[in-house]
Amino acid sequence: MSQVIDSLDDARAAAARQAWRQSYEVYSGLTAAEDLQPSDLESWAEAAWWSGKLDEAIALRERAYLAFTAANDKLGAARIALTLAWDHEGRGAFAVSGGWLANAERLLEGMPESAEQSRLTLTHGMTAMFAEGDLERAMRLFEEAFEVARRVGDRDGEMLALSGKGRAFIKGGDIEAGLKLLDEATASATCGDLQAHASGLVYCITISSCRDLGDYRRAAEWTEAANRWCDQLDVNGFPGACRIHRAEVMRLRGDWLAAEAQAVAACEELHDFDRSITAGGHYEIGEIRRQRGDFEGAEEAYRTANEHGRDPQPGLALLRLAEGKIDAAVAGITRALQEVEDPLVRLRRLPAQVEIALAAGDLKTARAAAEELERIVDSYKIGNRRAVAFDATIHYASGKIELAEKDWDGAVASLRRARDEWQSVGAPYETAQARMSLGIAERRRGDEHGGTAELEAALAAFERLGAKLDEEHVKELLGKAEARRTFLFTDIVDSTRLLETLGDEKWKRLLARHDELVRERIVEAGGEVVKKTGDGFFASFESPKAAIDAAIEIQRALHAEVVAPDVRIGAHAGAAFRTDADATDYGGQDVHIAARIGATAAGAEILVSRATLDGAASSFRLSEPRTERLKGFEHPIEVVAVDWR
């Protein structure tokens, strides 16, 4: 019996110093359960919770609740009921959580002031702030919880109430007052003044608030402190929340591989301790993968975040944009903004709307989003200044809009500020994005040397980060990348003779109709109109089949007109590089081959290099191959004609 008592004393001592793994191991090894007091079951449950064994912790807490009830210890039973309410809320079992909360209220009714009463009031305050959006009521409840905790000497309750009040101040727009309270509460957590769970909650509220405000310096400082606390505990479960914040900071600073590993480990630790925080971790994983160009991995992470209750926007809309699905991106970000009114949430989504609207050619929406973004940022100043990261976001959005409006001087000025501000924040990816856009603006303004220098700097950063998609884009801008596409050229046959026959006015109308039909068929087939080439078009397609489909539809559409010119079409697949500052044109040998094939075709003929159709869909009816010598090329090339009739 003495060995069991000694082991029980060891378990209690380990719990008292928050050595949760040791405490759990000793409690689990006990054989004389009759010696356990209700407080032992409570400590054992806490040890299981910090050891990442949530189901076991809940079962032990239920046993502790029954033991406290049997001993007529209403405060103990209420304390356990409150803890179970938080456990089940974290798992998304809101009805069960509400049942335990009501149980705690009943037990505390008519009881003297206590730490448990403070915690109950604090819980109601959190509900008022986050679920109901009633900041005024939340503030009253936090103040009441603080005063009760202060009177009964509950330091954890005091600091949790201060954190809640600080968060409410921030949500209400009183930033300085809110940050002051959060710093005070977090300092207490840092020095070990609080119990582990209270420290973790204080850290989470503070760091997430700093992130929402764009105060990445303060967020990084408190994240480092939280990381030391997590590492010292050597536990699983709830500390995963701190590791997610660590991953966010690491991503911002450009250490993407380590950030993803940290976020994945954090989600595994959290498991189902807190579905909302776990969902945030999966969203963070999605952001890292999207920026790296791992679209499949990002899609999976955003889907998991959504399953855990976290709206995957704006990341999912930006993923759709990167995939070239502009309509889906527009629909996603529009819906995401329609569903929220909270300015801090809208602030995180509006930059994406600017980018997506610009890609869709909707300057009006882009400008409106940028203006709203600036209004919100101005209402959340820290002191009399805006957070540097927010300034950078605004200047980057303005620069992109000015670039689209061909205001080269304005774009250069805005994007330079964005570049410098992101550099001061210590965000290499955002800095490189600003440099890339600045390089385009400099070139369009006529400063080829300055623009190239910015693009080269952006390329070096993207290569270091592993941002493959951005890297390829900059290489295209610099003429260093080769993209494999199918290139198609169209040309009106005998256009000079037609002009002489029809006269200027009729020729203009005929040409306008021709241009409309050809352009529509190219776009409908998924092609990109690169540019007009005299009386024809130069287009680019992802696949030979799409290019041939477009060519067939062009010939059929023209044939159906009462009066239409004969058009020759040539196509060839190969590698090419972007040749201009806007990355809208292609150059390279294979582009010239496609153009030469087009010039070789006869009127109303579709001529394609034989190699282009290797592996393409076999539904096309083709002529026998013939050999053509193309102007400017030493070796002949085999071509086939596509029967479009």
Buried (B, 14 or more C-beta within 10 A) or exposed (E): EEEEEEBBEBBBEBBEEBBBBBBBBBBBEBEEEEEBBBBBBBBBBBBBBBBBBBEBBBEBBBBBBBBBBEEEBBBBBBBBBBBBBBBBBBBBBEEBBBBBBEBBBEBBEEEEBBBBBBBBBBBBBBBBBBEEEBBEBBBBBBBBBBBBBBEBEBBBBBBBBBBBBBBBBBBBEBBEBBBBBBBBBBBBBBEEBBEBBBBBBBBBBBBBBBBBBBBBBBBBBBBEBBBEBBEEBEBBBBBBBBBBBBBBBBBBBBBBEBBBBBBBBBBBBBBEBBBBBBBBBBBBBBBBBBBBBBBEBBBBBBBBBBEBEBBBBBBBBBBBBBEEBBEBBBBBBBEBBEEBEEBBBBBBBBBBBBBBBBBBEBEEBBBBBBBBBBEBBEEBBBEEEBBBBBBBBBBBBBBBBBBBEEBBEBBBBBBBBBBBBBBBBBBBBBBBBBBBBBBBBBBBBEBEEBBBBBBBBBBBBBBBBBBBBBBBBBBBBBBBBBBEBBBBBBBBBEBEEBBEEBEEEEBEEBBEBBBEBBBBBBEEBBBBBBEEBEBBBBBBBBBBBBBBBBBBBBBEBBEEEEEBBBBBBBBBBBBBBBBBBEBEBBEBEBBBBBBBBBBBBEEBBBBBBBBBBEEBEEEBEBEEEBEBEBEEEEEEBEBBBBEBE
